[in-house]
């Protein structure tokens, strides 16, 4: 089962899944982010931290078009503390350099105090960094379907 968030036009703007092998939440953004989609989207994957006992997230914004600067203050002052209380400790975001999404991510990273975050150009580097923090207790969740469980 996979959880998707759709925009007002019916297009998928976010896909969220729990990677039980690596012990982190995966979130993939695409299209134009709106304040509403950002709030609904981050609330969706934040609910998974506590539910699955996870403290790591891997976010892919390489298919995001435009900026999420309109939601930056809310993300920093409302969402980040809430996500930390839900268990988030390590946040890896992959962005295409030179894009508006990457610019906002850099600003977010420079002002964030609620948890440890890094911005990456390449997915493999982000996964390698997160794997340093995903503890053995977070790896190898049992689920009847095995492998990666999507929520």
PEZI-V374010 format. One record per residue. N is the residue number from 0. RES is the residue in three letters. PHI is phi in degrees with one decimal (none if undefined). PSI is psi in degrees with one decimal (NA if undefined). Layout:
N | RES | PHI | PSI
N | RES | PHI | PSI
This chain:
0 | UNK | none | 136.5
1 | UNK | -125.5 | 137.5
2 | UNK | -102.0 | 128.2
3 | UNK | -126.5 | 145.5
4 | UNK | -111.2 | 131.3
5 | UNK | -110.7 | 148.8
6 | UNK | -84.8 | -176.1
7 | UNK | -62.6 | -20.3
8 | UNK | -93.1 | 1.0
9 | UNK | 86.7 | 5.2
10 | UNK | -87.9 | 144.1
11 | UNK | -68.4 | 127.1
12 | UNK | -113.3 | -14.5
13 | UNK | -152.5 | 136.6
14 | UNK | -122.3 | 131.9
15 | UNK | -126.1 | 137.3
16 | UNK | -149.4 | 157.1
17 | UNK | -99.0 | 122.7
18 | UNK | -91.9 | 99.5
19 | UNK | -75.6 | -22.3
20 | UNK | -69.7 | -45.2
21 | UNK | -93.3 | -19.2
22 | UNK | 80.5 | 44.1
23 | UNK | -149.1 | 164.1
24 | UNK | -88.0 | 138.0
25 | UNK | -113.1 | 131.0
26 | UNK | -130.4 | 127.2
27 | UNK | -120.2 | 116.3
28 | UNK | -96.7 | 147.8
29 | UNK | -150.5 | 156.0
30 | UNK | 78.3 | -161.1
31 | UNK | -89.2 | 120.5
32 | UNK | -80.0 | 140.7
33 | UNK | -116.3 | 161.8
34 | UNK | -54.7 | -39.4
35 | UNK | -66.2 | -44.6
36 | UNK | -67.3 | -36.4
37 | UNK | -62.7 | -48.8
38 | UNK | -63.9 | -45.4
39 | UNK | -66.7 | -40.2
40 | UNK | -65.9 | -48.9
41 | UNK | -69.3 | -30.1
42 | UNK | -65.9 | -37.8
43 | UNK | -60.5 | -52.7
44 | UNK | -78.2 | -21.7
45 | UNK | -66.1 | -34.8
46 | UNK | -62.2 | -21.5
47 | UNK | -80.3 | -26.4
48 | UNK | -57.1 | -54.6
49 | UNK | -69.9 | -43.3
50 | UNK | -59.6 | -35.3
51 | UNK | -105.2 | -3.1
52 | UNK | 68.4 | 35.3
53 | UNK | -102.8 | 154.2
54 | UNK | -130.7 | 13.8
55 | UNK | -128.0 | 144.6
56 | UNK | -137.0 | 141.9
57 | UNK | -115.7 | 116.0
58 | UNK | -114.6 | 129.3
59 | UNK | -111.7 | 113.8
60 | UNK | -112.3 | 15.9
61 | UNK | -65.0 | -21.1
62 | UNK | -102.1 | 8.2
63 | UNK | -78.6 | 138.3
64 | UNK | -113.1 | 125.3
65 | UNK | 93.0 | -168.1
66 | UNK | -107.4 | 159.6
67 | UNK | -117.1 | 24.8
68 | UNK | -57.9 | -30.8
69 | UNK | -61.9 | -18.7
70 | UNK | -113.5 | 4.7
71 | UNK | -59.9 | -49.9
72 | UNK | -62.1 | -42.2
73 | UNK | -62.0 | -43.8
74 | UNK | -59.9 | -45.0
75 | UNK | -69.7 | -43.1
76 | UNK | -99.2 | -22.4
77 | UNK | -109.6 | -56.7
78 | UNK | -71.4 | -48.2
79 | UNK | -56.2 | -47.9
80 | UNK | -62.7 | -37.5
81 | UNK | -64.8 | -43.2
82 | UNK | -64.9 | -39.4
83 | UNK | -63.3 | -41.2
84 | UNK | -64.9 | -29.6
85 | UNK | -78.2 | -8.6
86 | UNK | 120.4 | -7.1
87 | UNK | -65.4 | 128.4
88 | UNK | -124.9 | -28.1
89 | UNK | -134.4 | 125.5
90 | UNK | -128.3 | 113.2
91 | UNK | -113.0 | 123.4
92 | UNK | -119.6 | 129.1
93 | UNK | -104.0 | 125.1
94 | UNK | -137.1 | 152.2
95 | UNK | -79.1 | 122.1
96 | UNK | -57.2 | 144.7
97 | UNK | 81.7 | 6.0
98 | UNK | -100.2 | 164.0
99 | UNK | -62.8 | -38.5
100 | UNK | -62.0 | -40.7
101 | UNK | -67.1 | -37.4
102 | UNK | -63.5 | -44.8
103 | UNK | -65.3 | -40.5
104 | UNK | -60.6 | -40.6
105 | UNK | -64.1 | -42.1
106 | UNK | -63.3 | -44.8
107 | UNK | -57.0 | -49.2
108 | UNK | -59.9 | -42.3
109 | UNK | -69.4 | -21.5
110 | UNK | -109.1 | -4.8
111 | UNK | -76.0 | 135.2
112 | UNK | -128.1 | -7.8
113 | UNK | -78.5 | -26.2
114 | UNK | -160.2 | 171.0
115 | UNK | -83.2 | 130.5
116 | UNK | -136.1 | 149.3
117 | UNK | -139.9 | 148.6
118 | UNK | -110.3 | 134.6
119 | UNK | -127.8 | 152.3
120 | UNK | -89.6 | -24.5
121 | UNK | -126.3 | 138.6
122 | UNK | -60.9 | -43.2
123 | UNK | -63.1 | -37.6
124 | UNK | -65.4 | -40.3
125 | UNK | -63.8 | -43.5
126 | UNK | -64.1 | -40.6
127 | UNK | -62.5 | -42.1
128 | UNK | -65.5 | -46.9
129 | UNK | -62.5 | -35.4
130 | UNK | -63.9 | -19.6
131 | UNK | -69.3 | -23.5
132 | UNK | -110.1 | -21.8
133 | UNK | -69.4 | 113.4
134 | UNK | -78.1 | 157.9
135 | UNK | -56.1 | -30.4
136 | UNK | -66.4 | -22.7
137 | UNK | -87.4 | -13.5
138 | UNK | -91.3 | 154.2
139 | UNK | 68.0 | 42.3
140 | UNK | -60.1 | 141.4
141 | UNK | -83.7 | 129.8
142 | UNK | -148.4 | 138.7
143 | UNK | -52.6 | -30.2
144 | UNK | -85.6 | -15.3
145 | UNK | 69.4 | 173.3
146 | UNK | 61.2 | -139.7
147 | UNK | -82.3 | 128.5
148 | UNK | -104.7 | 125.3
149 | UNK | -98.6 | 146.3
150 | UNK | -123.4 | NA
